[in-house]
Every structure is written in C-alpha cells, then in structure tokens.
Amino acid sequence: MKTRGLAVMASIWLVACGDSPTPGTAPVSAAVLTQGAALYAAQCASCHGAKLEGQPDWRERKADGRLPAPPHDATGHTWHHPMEMLVQMTRDGMVPPLAPEGYQSDMPAFGHILSDDEIRAVLAYIESQWPDEVKQMRAERFKPQTSGR
C-alpha cells in the first residue's frame, strides 16, 4: 500500500510540475499542486472521480432528488465559478447564499477537515488539470474589471 501511495505521489508530482497557471494569475508551486492532488485523492475523488470525471449523468437528479457529483474536469462547470465561491462551497457545503434555502446536496462541508489553504491547494490542483483553452476562458471570465476612464 505504501508503494502504491508513493507511485501515485510521484506521478502527481510529474503532472503538477508540467502545468502552468491560468494566464494572469500567480504561479502555483509544485509543492502546493502535489498537496492539492493528495488531498483531492483522499477527500474528493470518491465522488468526483480520480480523473475529475464526476459521476455518470451528473446533470440528472437521482431518485432522492439530489444531483450526482459533477465533474471537475473541462467538461464540468467548476471553471465557470470564481475561486472564492469554490472555496466557500468546499468549506461550507451547498448552503445559502450559494444554494437556495432547504437545498439538498450530497456535497459535505469540508471546513472542519481542511483549512482554507488546503482547500485552495485542492482547487489549484483541479485548475492545473484543465486544458489551456479552458484556463484562458476562465481568465477572460474573471479578469479584473477596469474603469472606462
């Protein structure tokens, strides 16, 4: 088991070292990406998939009315949300103001398990896996607003 964990960490390290940050953002260190990958594997992959692929039919409600876990790869909508919203969703779960009052979700709150820095590391890892085209669209979507003066 220990050997498998080391192999996974080594492959994550190799992937993380080759990734570039979203244009217009500060570079993320390989150590942060490695930490994020390990935390993702331990805390998120069981629902969102080892390859960020999400659960099947993630847009269709299950019998209990809840939605399956969405993908975090380029096919999902994670990249459509600002970083602070993603941090809040992960830390607090799907509760108001992020979801309507009474909304039922299988997404747990991780604030009692992960620090904000660890949550940011997970999100940096997820972002590092997106193709450059998605990173560019995200950068454009969330570029700082300038005044028209």
C-alpha positions in Angstrom: 0.0 0.0 0.0 2.8 2.4 0.9 4.5 1.7 -2.5 1.2 2.4 -4.3 0.9 5.7 -2.4 4.5 6.7 -3.4 3.8 5.8 -7.0 0.7 7.9 -7.1 2.5 10.9 -5.4 5.4 10.5 -7.9 3.0 10.6 -10.9 1.1 13.5 -9.4 4.4 15.4 -8.9 5.3 14.8 -12.6 2.0 16.1 -13.8 2.0 19.0 -11.4 5.4 20.2 -12.4 4.5 20.5 -16.0 1.3 22.6 -15.5 1.1 26.3 -15.9 -1.2 28.6 -14.0 -4.2 30.4 -15.5 -2.9 33.3 -17.5 -2.9 36.4 -15.4 -2.6 34.5 -12.1 0.4 34.0 -9.9 2.3 30.7 -10.5 1.3 27.9 -8.1 4.3 25.9 -6.7 4.7 22.3 -7.4 4.5 21.6 -3.7 1.1 23.2 -3.5 -0.1 21.2 -6.5 1.3 18.0 -5.0 -0.5 18.7 -1.7 -3.7 19.5 -3.6 -3.5 16.3 -5.6 -3.1 14.2 -2.5 -5.9 16.0 -0.7 -8.2 15.6 -3.8 -7.4 11.9 -3.9 -8.2 11.5 -0.2 -11.2 13.7 0.1 -12.8 14.3 -3.3 -12.1 11.5 -5.8 -14.5 9.1 -4.2 -17.4 11.3 -5.5 -15.9 13.5 -8.2 -13.7 10.8 -9.7 -10.0 10.0 -9.7 -9.7 11.8 -13.1 -12.1 14.6 -12.1 -14.7 13.0 -14.3 -17.6 13.2 -11.9 -20.5 10.8 -11.5 -22.5 9.5 -14.5 -25.5 11.5 -15.5 -24.4 14.3 -13.3 -27.0 16.7 -14.7 -29.9 14.3 -14.0 -31.5 14.2 -10.5 -31.3 10.9 -8.7 -34.4 9.2 -7.1 -33.8 11.2 -3.9 -33.9 14.5 -5.9 -30.2 15.2 -5.4 -27.8 15.7 -8.2 -24.8 13.4 -8.7 -21.3 14.9 -8.2 -20.3 17.0 -11.2 -17.0 16.6 -13.0 -14.2 19.0 -12.2 -12.5 18.5 -15.5 -13.1 20.7 -18.5 -16.5 19.1 -19.2 -18.0 20.3 -16.0 -18.8 23.8 -14.7 -16.3 24.2 -11.9 -14.3 26.6 -14.1 -17.4 28.8 -14.5 -17.3 29.8 -10.8 -15.0 32.4 -9.2 -12.3 31.0 -6.9 -13.8 32.5 -3.7 -17.1 30.8 -4.5 -15.4 27.5 -5.0 -13.6 27.9 -1.7 -16.8 28.7 0.1 -18.7 25.8 -1.5 -16.0 23.4 -0.4 -15.6 24.8 3.1 -19.3 25.3 3.9 -21.1 23.0 1.6 -24.1 23.9 -0.6 -25.9 26.2 1.7 -27.3 29.7 1.3 -26.2 32.1 -0.2 -24.7 29.5 -2.6 -27.8 27.4 -2.8 -31.5 28.1 -2.1 -32.8 27.6 1.4 -33.5 23.9 2.0 -31.4 22.8 -1.0 -30.4 19.1 -0.5 -26.9 18.1 -1.6 -24.6 15.2 -1.1 -21.7 17.7 -1.0 -20.4 17.8 2.5 -18.8 20.8 4.1 -15.0 20.3 4.4 -14.3 23.3 6.7 -13.8 21.0 9.7 -11.5 18.7 7.8 -9.4 21.1 5.5 -8.0 24.5 6.1 -8.7 27.3 3.6 -5.1 26.9 2.4 -5.7 23.2 1.8 -8.9 23.9 0.0 -7.1 26.3 -2.2 -4.4 23.7 -2.9 -7.1 21.2 -4.0 -8.7 23.9 -6.2 -5.2 24.8 -7.7 -4.7 21.1 -8.5 -8.1 20.9 -10.2 -7.4 24.0 -12.2 -3.9 22.7 -13.2 -5.6 19.7 -14.9 -7.7 21.9 -17.3 -6.5 22.4 -20.9 -5.0 25.8 -21.7 -8.2 26.8 -23.7 -10.3 26.4 -20.5 -7.7 28.2 -18.4 -7.8 31.1 -20.9 -11.6 31.2 -21.0 -11.6 31.3 -17.1 -9.0 34.1 -17.1 -11.1 36.1 -19.5 -14.3 35.4 -17.5 -12.7 36.6 -14.2 -10.2 39.2 -15.4 -10.1 42.3 -13.2 -12.6 44.9 -14.2 -11.1 48.3 -15.2 -12.8 51.6 -15.2 -13.6 53.1 -18.5 -11.6 56.3 -17.8 
